[in-house]
Structures are given as structure tokens and as C-alpha cells.
């Protein structure tokens, strides 16, 4: 068929239909995001109407109590902060170490592939299973009791797979040319990993850490399983103390019959959300800051 | 065919070298002597194993899993591939410049100082950085911004920074894998001038696709081709560059350098 004119009616008709399909798809995608945002907004309005009035200084300064107006999150906030801190200190070095081993040192054989597949599988294991494991090993066998340390060790198990996977991704993103440059100067493997691979991969690894820790903040099941308490009326003084965390405290308040406690719980949820958002913001800030050092151009 | 007319010193001696990626033979039966303080160019069509061959000289192929080498690469009387030779030591003595400039995402100063530091350099670092940058003809352009990132330089400057970085660990041999293929003609010319300068003190082996470049800068040229079964590459002719480019002995070399093929 030879082209005799620029305008081809049949083609133009088809083109119009193609463009219509494109627009239709765009609208569907738009609806999807509106739906998600709308539900989030609804949730937030619901919580805010109940909880905003209860966002008072007492919420931070008081321990839990039988009286709603005297109830606070003091021990739960301390517990959450302690738990994240210790969990991060345990999980990050182990996770990064495992990722470095798998990416840089592990021989390419069946065992390695078996481990790799199972790390991904572990990320999908329900967290309550880790709770049972923690109860058996950390609480009972190692006799750590229902302490922050036992909780943090358990929580480390929950987030380790995520940290390992994120760290491996980050290490794999290091350009090959950078490694070669280092090796070509006579650097050993360890020097190359420490001086080039790790710094370059650090933003990605930290992002993985913070995102998995914000998951850990919201986790309740494994901590209930190992027996974290809800009614703690003393300040935490170390990793071997009994503890509770925000979501457990919130859950406890919601399960009480009085309406006032439900509102205190709503206020608690606002705090939990605030902590989560702060951590995610920190992750983004950290990532951008570190990345800027690399991409000076 | 594998010993050029000159009878100067030999920097590297390749004996009956075969190289394998897994089970496929990439290089077959290469024997040649690389003369000291000369520029030796390796030319040949794409995919004939020039870069693979170049990386045999500093054991960079060791980094690729599943590779294997037979034969010898002798340097100062010792086979680089004997088990007790550490590849890190080899790479310190035989430096490398890559196809695409790959400075570290660190300051210009750190790019130079890194190699000496990891190799335990104890002397005056500032002096070393200045000397090396002067050697690489980069000092005047960067002396006021040593703290700036190596990545802030232009492509040609980055490549000279990479050459300086390689020089800083005081190698005797410098391998260059198409060092100008990512550069414009002016930057290329600067690198070529620099190579002529450096060859007074260093042995240089350069892989290039650019025939004019090989003819311009090199003293000797090795012509590589696929073997008759078209599976592995080998050196078919190694001679004075003048000979290679004016009176090649091998018909295939003649066809290649005159542009009739490849």
C-alpha cells in the first residue's frame, strides 16, 4: 500500500481509539490513588476527632492508670524507644554482615542459593511465629525473662530478613567499575568492601533499616507472645527491665469498656503515627543527604 | 611472528596462554614478549578477546567467577599465576586504566591518595599527590580544587585523574583498556601525548579500536583475531607498529588495518 496523503482516515480513527484507551487507563489509576488516600484520610479524621482532645502533657508524663484522665503512655513510649534502639543495634550489624557475606564472599553453590531463597521466605513468616521462637529461646532458654532485651532479640528476628534483602539490593547497586578501580590499585577484597562498597551502599542499607524498624514499632503479636506487659508503672532503667510498647498499650485501652479509654487510645494512635512518620522522614532525609555526597554532579 | 625485531628488555612474557570462561575457550595459544618502556597496542575486531587478554596481565580476570588460565605470564622471572603470588601484589605493580573513566566518588586528592594509603605508603602524601598529578598533566587544572569531587571534572580530566591514580602506587606497567573511547578528539589527543610522556618510565599496553591511535602512539602492535573455528581469539601477528601498519606479513592483518574488513 502506498501512502498518497498525510491524512489517513482509517489510521486516524484507530489513533483516536488508542488515545481513548490511554486516557481510560489514566483515570483508573487516578481512582486507585484517590481511593487509597481517601481511606487514609477517613481513618485519620476518625482518630483525630476522638483523640485530639486527649493529646495533653499527661499523655507523656503519666503511667497507665485505672482512671482515663490519669492515664498516659510514659512507660509505653520508653518501652518503644528502648525496643527500637536495641533492636536496631542487634539487627543492623547482623543483617549487613549477612548481606556482605552473601554478596561478596559466598561461593555460588547449592547451599548459598538455599540460604538466599529461605531468607526471602523468612520475610513472609507471620511474626507471631517469631514470638513463639523468642518465648522458647530468649525468654525461657536464655532466661532473659520478659525483658526489653528478649523483646529486641525477638524483634530482630522479625526484621532481619528485610534488612538483609534491602542491604543486598544496596550492595548490588554499587557500580562494578568502582570495585574494579579499587582492585586494580592492589586493594584486597576487604579494603574494597570497606572503603567503597559499604559507603556507597550505606544510604540504601540505612533506608532498609529504618523502614524495617518502623515496621517493628507497629508489631504487637510477637511481643504479646513473649509476654510483654501492659500495666507498667515504673520508668525503664535498662534492657533487662520488664516493658510494654505503644501498640500493646493502645490495644489494651481499646479492649476496656469505658469510652474515655477508647479516646485515650486514639490519642495514643496519633502518637504512634507521629513516631512512624518521624522515622520515615528521617530515613528519607538520611538517604538524600548521603546520596548527595556521591552524586556531586 | 611473536618477537618483534628489537632486542630490548622484556617486561612481560606470555607463554602458551589459554584462557577459559567456564568451558568456552576465549584465548588460544598466545605467546608474546612485551618490551619494557614501550607502548604496545593490541588491536583487532570486536569480540576477539583483546580486553580479556589485557586483563590477564594483572589478574583482573580472577574477579570473574568461573574463569581459568593455562600457560604463563612471566614478570621479573616469575609466573604471575603461580599459586603463592597474590593478585593484589600483581595489581599494584601492574596498574590499569579502564574504558570509561571511573574515579572514586571522593575528592580529587583522595582519589590519588587512596592507592598509596591502602598499600601502606608512609611518605609525604601532599607531595605524592602533586607529583602524580603533574605526571598525569592534570596538576595545573586541578591544583586549586583538590578537595572537590573527582566526578566534578570533565571526562578527559577524569581519565587523566584515573591515570594519575594508577601512577600513584608506583607501578612499572600500565594497562589501558580503550582509555579514549569515551572521550572527544581533543581529550584523546591529550591522553596520547601523556602516554608518549609516560612511556619514558613505564611499560604501557593499550587496547584500542582506533587504528589511527595505535599507529600514532604505539611502538609495537599485536594483531588479534578469532581462530579458524571462530571461537577463541589469538595473536596472529606481533611486530613493530610501522611494520604492522605499512608492511604486515599476515594477509588478515593487512585487510584489517587497511579497513577492508572488521
Interface residues (C-beta under 8 A of the other chain):
Chain A: X108 X175 X177 X178 X179 X180 X181 X182 X183 X184 X185 X186 X187 X188 X191 X195 X196 X200 X293 X294 X295 X296 X297
Chain B: X58 X60 X63 X65 X88 X89 X91 X92 X95 X96 X98 X100 X102 X103 X104 X105 X114 X115 X118 X119 X148 X149 X151 X152 X162 X165 X166 X169
